[in-house]
């Protein structure tokens, strides 16, 4: 197994599958993956899991924002826009409209 997989599994065992802290740790590890394609694939997996199990946690929308950044870097502007809008909507839901 890769170091990433072992680290991610350790966080899940320690903090629990539906833990925002475990997902945040997995996101931080995913950011360190060697290729953009690997990062994007892992961000997508984390996003799919977090939007179902952690819809009211800010980390869920950090993940989708990271996806938007990667899509923008790849020149996929329409896809980036979809992710950025999902991140904005989610952050507003979590933090409220008055948050600065």
Buried (B, 14 or more C-beta within 10 A) or exposed (E): EEEBEEBBEEBBEEBEEBBBEBBBBBBEBBEEBEEEEBBBEBBBBBBEBBBEBBEEBBBBBBBBBBBBBBBBEEEBEEBBEBBBEBBBEBBEBBEEEEEE
